[in-house]
Amino acid sequence: MVRPYLPLNALRAFEAAARHLSFTQAAIELNVTQAAVSHQVKRLEQRLNVTLFKRLPRGLGITAEGEALLPVLRDSFDRVADIMERLEAGRVRDVLMLGSVGTFAVGWLLPRLADFQARHPFVDVRLSTHNNRVDMAAEGLDYAIRFGDGAWHGIEATQLFEAPLSALCTPGIADELREPGDLCRHPLLRSYREDEWPSWFAAAGVATPGPLLKGAVFDSSLAMIEAALQGAGVALCPPAMFSRHLAAGVIKQPFAITTSKGSYWLTRLKSRAPSPAMQAFHEWLVEEAASVAI
């Protein structure tokens, strides 16, 4: 298949202008004239038959078409720059762009990542964290590890393991608890999923108390457990992700009761063909997840 000619100068001019929202600043960066940048962008607009910028009295505004093109270009230019840098340094490695829910990354993945690197030294892992909301295409991710039911549009998802939730708190608060109902005397820290605490109380056989949800809301179990450590209340988090806190005794799990609201999944875009680095990571992660009791 013969690919169409790519107007690289025009694409670079557009990317710089979109980043600065200024033809003048883009021209300075690219060491060309402002007129040259404007001309290249106009050529690109004619080639695509779309308008990429709205010309405003004080600068530029990017159109919806420009917004769609920009992240793809950024990712492509970053990848080209990266491979050139590695070739120049004489170290050709396969980059794996990995995003992960912060709780999983810190509580489970990072303690094991050295093993993956030792087994697959040709893979250069680039890890970023998110709060379970991720745009894989825009962020240029090969894989994203997230929490949920595995149903994401256009996504191939491999289940890793469930992550049951339980009440976690400081030893001082734990000493005050004799039965699950005693939790209602304390602020109940929670995520934006409002059904988690009611589900835990149901598993405990306790009728959900009246004004139950009075604690702060968090978008990350990492932040929630930090609040619990500071005595702000009782967190509802997956104990398996905080095994080091539990082993150190700074956090207690006062009751063995758990509730499961989802699993961790390794996900990729169905349109993204697995690279050798992706295949190596997938095999390693699935094997590691299967061998660890949660």
Order of alpha helices (4+ residues) and beta strands (2+ residues): alpha-alpha-alpha-beta-beta-alpha-beta-alpha-beta-alpha-beta-beta-beta-alpha-beta-alpha-beta-alpha-beta-alpha-beta-alpha
